[in-house]
Amino acid sequence: MKKYTLITGASSGLGEVYAEQYAQKHQNLILVARRLDRLELLKARLIAQYPIDVKVIRADLGSENTLNKFIEEISGYAIDRLVNNAGFGHSGAFAEQEMTNILQMNHVNIDALTLLCHALIPNLKRNKPSEIINVASVAAFVSGPYMAQYYATKAYVLSFSVALREELKKDGISVSVLCPGPTKTEFFDVANRKEPNPSVNLVMMDSKPVVQASVEGAQEAIIVPGLSNKIMVLLLKLVSRVHAAKIVARIQKVKTN
Ligand SMILES: NC(=O)c1ccc[n+]([C@@H]2O[C@H](COP(=O)([O-])OP(=O)(O)OC[C@H]3O[C@@H](n4cnc5c(N)ncnc54)[C@H](OP(=O)(O)O)[C@@H]3O)[C@@H](O)[C@H]2O)c1
């Protein structure tokens, strides 16, 4: 039976690059996102280049109904790698965020990732050795004023993934968590941050080396790609959480009253 790598959020950014890099390794793919046209284009490009099978599925991971239907739709496939990459952030003061946006972010960044891990563990066990890769962020290591909820969702992903790694080791399922820093994708447009702070631009990475660090380091627990991000995470361990939050507030160039 053919085995598949399932990638959420494959219509752009890091997810699209994950699809390219696993296609190069001749892995069959199931690609998921809302923008089906983008997924179809990616599929056409990949099957023209590599001898692989690619399925594309349109699903809004922020909707519980769609998510349940999607989980049912993939139940017939043998899956040996789950890449929980879909996610988004939103800039601005928490009090000014729309409630629908707040709930949607929790649904996509936390609930969908958690439910997909839970639903697919039996499938991954049957197809071991297998992998779960969850995409968090360097934001997971700090509290982030003016993107408070986004940083908190990524702290959840980091904590959850490291714990799950310990639980699933005995089942032949390796769990790793990718913690990128600022990366050139559509993320900043979606987050309503069209012009990232110049200091953020300085450390901005291309998406290819970020994904490469994850694909090549998938046996490691926590992957922080790039020297500047590694230094940032180290420095964050040296200052108190409260002080670090003040620094983040300044970097995000927003008034603190
Ligand atoms: N870029 C950065 O600076 C950065 C840094 C740290 C962590 N990350 C994380 O990296 C991951 C990938 O983001 P990216 O940077 O590649 O940004 P991106 O280019 O905006 O890609 C986000 C992907 O998530 C999908 N997605 C969003 N909401 C969805 C929903 N409701 N249902 C299904 N799919 C959904 C999008 O697809 P559709 O819109 O087609 O549905 C898209 O494919 C995210 O988890 C993000 O938090 C990014």
The ligand as an SDF file (V2000), in Angstrom:
LIG
                    3D

 48 52  0  0  0  0  0  0  0  0999 V2000
    6.5750   33.2300    8.0590 N   0  0  0  0  0  0  0  0  0  0  0  0
    6.9820   33.4240    9.3060 C   0  0  0  0  0  0  0  0  0  0  0  0
    7.6460   34.4370    9.6200 O   0  0  0  0  0  0  0  0  0  0  0  0
    6.7020   32.3550   10.3540 C   0  0  0  0  0  0  0  0  0  0  0  0
    7.4880   32.3650   11.5250 C   0  0  0  0  0  0  0  0  0  0  0  0
    7.2360   31.3980   12.4950 C   0  0  0  0  0  0  0  0  0  0  0  0
    6.2440   30.4530   12.3000 C   0  0  0  0  0  0  0  0  0  0  0  0
    5.4900   30.4720   11.1530 N   0  0  0  0  0  0  0  0  0  0  0  0
    4.4370   29.4600   11.0180 C   0  0  0  0  0  0  0  0  0  0  0  0
    4.6330   28.7510    9.8080 O   0  0  0  0  0  0  0  0  0  0  0  0
    3.4040   28.1550    9.3940 C   0  0  0  0  0  0  0  0  0  0  0  0
    3.2220   28.4070    7.9080 C   0  0  0  0  0  0  0  0  0  0  0  0
    3.0320   29.8000    7.6860 O   0  0  0  0  0  0  0  0  0  0  0  0
    3.7200   30.5690    6.4750 P   0  0  0  0  0  0  0  0  0  0  0  0
    4.7670   31.4520    7.0470 O   0  0  0  0  0  0  0  0  0  0  0  0
    4.0830   29.6200    5.4160 O   0  0  0  0  0  0  0  0  0  0  0  0
    2.5250   31.5380    6.0510 O   0  0  0  0  0  0  0  0  0  0  0  0
    1.5640   31.5090    4.7730 P   0  0  0  0  0  0  0  0  0  0  0  0
    2.3460   31.6430    3.5200 O   0  0  0  0  0  0  0  0  0  0  0  0
    0.5200   32.5320    5.0690 O   0  0  0  0  0  0  0  0  0  0  0  0
    0.9300   30.0370    4.8040 O   0  0  0  0  0  0  0  0  0  0  0  0
   -0.0640   29.6530    5.7300 C   0  0  0  0  0  0  0  0  0  0  0  0
   -0.7440   28.3930    5.2270 C   0  0  0  0  0  0  0  0  0  0  0  0
   -1.7430   28.0020    6.1970 O   0  0  0  0  0  0  0  0  0  0  0  0
   -2.9480   27.7540    5.5050 C   0  0  0  0  0  0  0  0  0  0  0  0
   -4.1130   28.0650    6.3170 N   0  0  0  0  0  0  0  0  0  0  0  0
   -4.3670   29.1980    7.0310 C   0  0  0  0  0  0  0  0  0  0  0  0
   -5.5890   29.1440    7.5720 N   0  0  0  0  0  0  0  0  0  0  0  0
   -6.1400   27.9540    7.1820 C   0  0  0  0  0  0  0  0  0  0  0  0
   -7.3930   27.3260    7.4000 C   0  0  0  0  0  0  0  0  0  0  0  0
   -8.3930   27.9200    8.0870 N   0  0  0  0  0  0  0  0  0  0  0  0
   -7.6140   26.0910    6.8620 N   0  0  0  0  0  0  0  0  0  0  0  0
   -6.6550   25.4830    6.1110 C   0  0  0  0  0  0  0  0  0  0  0  0
   -5.4460   26.0200    5.8750 N   0  0  0  0  0  0  0  0  0  0  0  0
   -5.2040   27.2550    6.4000 C   0  0  0  0  0  0  0  0  0  0  0  0
   -2.9140   28.6830    4.2850 C   0  0  0  0  0  0  0  0  0  0  0  0
   -3.7210   28.1320    3.2260 O   0  0  0  0  0  0  0  0  0  0  0  0
   -5.0930   28.7780    2.6850 P   0  0  0  0  0  0  0  0  0  0  0  0
   -5.0590   30.2490    2.9260 O   0  0  0  0  0  0  0  0  0  0  0  0
   -5.0980   28.4020    1.2160 O   0  0  0  0  0  0  0  0  0  0  0  0
   -6.1540   28.0590    3.4480 O   0  0  0  0  0  0  0  0  0  0  0  0
   -1.4340   28.6040    3.8920 C   0  0  0  0  0  0  0  0  0  0  0  0
   -1.2190   27.4880    3.0580 O   0  0  0  0  0  0  0  0  0  0  0  0
    2.3210   28.7780   10.2760 C   0  0  0  0  0  0  0  0  0  0  0  0
    1.9670   27.8480   11.2800 O   0  0  0  0  0  0  0  0  0  0  0  0
    3.0130   29.9910   10.8980 C   0  0  0  0  0  0  0  0  0  0  0  0
    2.4640   30.3320   12.1440 O   0  0  0  0  0  0  0  0  0  0  0  0
    5.6960   31.4090   10.1850 C   0  0  0  0  0  0  0  0  0  0  0  0
  1  2  1  0
  2  3  2  0
  2  4  1  0
  4  5  1  0
  4 48  2  0
  5  6  2  0
  6  7  1  0
  7  8  2  0
  8  9  1  0
  8 48  1  0
  9 10  1  0
  9 46  1  0
 10 11  1  0
 11 12  1  0
 11 44  1  0
 12 13  1  0
 13 14  1  0
 14 15  2  0
 14 16  1  0
 14 17  1  0
 17 18  1  0
 18 19  2  0
 18 20  1  0
 18 21  1  0
 21 22  1  0
 22 23  1  0
 23 24  1  0
 23 42  1  0
 24 25  1  0
 25 26  1  0
 25 36  1  0
 26 27  1  0
 26 35  1  0
 27 28  2  0
 28 29  1  0
 29 30  1  0
 29 35  2  0
 30 31  1  0
 30 32  2  0
 32 33  1  0
 33 34  2  0
 34 35  1  0
 36 37  1  0
 36 42  1  0
 37 38  1  0
 38 39  2  0
 38 40  1  0
 38 41  1  0
 42 43  1  0
 44 45  1  0
 44 46  1  0
 46 47  1  0
M  CHG  2   8   1  16  -1
M  END
$$$$
